[in-house]
Amino acid sequence: MAENSAQTQAEAWLAQVQAALDSGDAQGVSQFFGEECYWRDLASLTWNLHTAEGRDGIENLLTGIERGAWPRSLEVTSASDADGVIEAWFTFENDAFDGKGLFRLRGGQGWTMLSTAQNLRDFPEPAGTRRELGADHGSAMQSENWLDRRIATQESFGVTEQPYVLVIGGGQGGIGLGARLKRMGVPALIIDKHPKPGDQWRSRYHSLALHDPVWYDHMPYLEFPDHWPVFTPKDKMGDWLECYTKLMELDYWSLTEATSARQDPETGGWVVEVIREGKPLTLRPTQLVLATGMSGIPNIPKYQGQDIFAGDQNHSSTHPGGERYKGKNVVVIGANNSAHDICADLVQNGAKPVMVQRSSTHIVRSDSLMKTVLGPLYSEEALANGIDHNTADLIFASIPYKVLPEFHKPAFAQIREDDAQFYQSLTDAGFDLDFGDDDSGLFLKYLRRGSGYYINIGASELVADGSIALAKGEVSHLTENSVVLADGTELAADAVVYATGYGSMNGWAAKLISQEVADAVGKCWGLGSGTTKDPGPWEGELRNMWKPTQVQNLWFHGGNLHQSRHYSKYLGLQLKARYEGLDTPVYALAESYHQQ
């Protein structure tokens, strides 16, 4: 009965919205929303990723886009009542897209609305009945087979043909976006400096495995098989990416490094100089995507004495693994994910690590994260309830960033209570803990600053029992064989690992193109929440990710596997539309803030 009532209420509300849309009444549409309300659009109306906040924001959104972009043929497909909030899935279309969305009603008024582009109406992906035949029969037979044509396409780039999109970075982000573009029929080339796809993972420290569970980590189109381990080991992930690249028939150049790029002032396209297998080559793509992860260039702090330190010094990204440090003293500067993983690896290999904690860290046990936060959306239980990862992605995306903290605070409060003994053991060891500036936990820290947390898969217990020694404070300087803290504490060191994170992604643009271009883009990542390391103003979306930037035809793609999978769809559709010559007027192009 409740579901039927929810369906009836959702249909009635959406019919009112549809009537106001049909009459061109933007203000009328906004009046069906409550005073606190949000409309988040992923490319379908705005050719952007944009969240309109408040009735005025919704009215401005509708008046700021063309009428052909307004949603029509809105239809509720299912609805339910969750603690007095009605949640309803719906479909729609406009001139460009077939779309799908999810809205929530509180007290009979709109609270949150998500609209997403699912496919370009005039350019559907060749799936199902539209799949390619794959062979020429009868009089149409050709001497070239499928493989011949694949090789010819790859080898033509930079010689007789140019890729429409050049994706720099062949990790999971670049590979996933490449798969989207391949399916959409967009000529795209992925380049990476490593010998094989997946080497980005294979080259990391020995013990590395994904901290996120398998249900959260699928690639576009191809799911992991149902026997895949919950936490994918790094080499297994590397092998999967290599096989995926082959199966999806991506145009992927290994052993290729971009050395410089400049924008053609006449065409707006790019001139990119690369070295492929030792030979220089010029590529001229129209669109340039930096898919180098959510992080930029490694942050390596400058300390007096680094030039005289006699041992190894490595950033966490180049840490060789613990085998070579058996019996040696290793100081790891930092106390977040990489620092914990590396310290645990050092312990397992008989080394003597000291973790230097310079500021408090948010810790959450992996089991607790899966049970309390991820489980309802990404788990076997979720699958049994009919929520696959594509559905889960949309549910997660339907929660506006402004209200996401309120969704997460109760979950992390519950974790703090359930795991009180675990947290007490860390406090007793002298470890400084936090749950974020507003107690909203892991995901908000990740979205706001991309740092300051560890998902515990065992290292915290080693801190608690003293297997990983703990030191606290800022580093003053290095001597020939030690690290000295600001309070005078001297830590014997045969090696130093800087687990000190990364800069913003626009640092890659500065290195490859110019500082001027990087400054024009501004900082990538962060929401402008005003919390630690996420200065305002409030933006409502992640800065410069998966959407148009202040530099024409320059895009940034990255994030964890979940984000790369989900948002590659919208980035792919934006690029496909431009490739096909469609008009793509961008609503509310974000301003640039915070150049570093």
Secondary structure, DSSP 8 states (H G I E B T S, - for coil): -HHHHHHHHHHHHHHHHHHHHHTT-HHHHHTTEEEEEEEEEESTTTSSEEEEEHHHHHHHHHHHS-GGGS-EEEEEEEEEEETTEEEEEEEEE-SSEEEEEEEEEETTEEEEEEEEEEEETTS--S-GGG----S--GGG--SS-HHHHHHHHHHHBTTTB--SEEEE--SHHHHHHHHHHHHHT--EEEE-SSSSTTHHHHTS-TT-B-SS-GGG---SS----TTS-SS-BHHHHHHHHHHHHHHTT--EESSEEEEEEEE-TTTS-EEEEEEETTEEEEE--SEEEE-S-S--SB-----BTTTT--SEEEEGGG---GGGGTT-EEEEE--SHHHHHHHHHHHHTT-EEEEEE-S-BEEEEHHHIIIIIITTTSSHHHHHTT--HHHHHHHHHTS-TTTHHHHHHHHHHHHHHHTHHHHHHHHHTT--B-S-TTS--HHHHHHHHS-SEEEESSHHHHHHTTSSEEEES-EEEE-SSEEEETTS-EEE-SEEEE---B--THHHHHHHT-HHHHHHH---S----SBTTB-SS--SS-TTSSS--SSTTEEE---SHHHHHHHHHHHHHHHHHHHTT-----SS--------
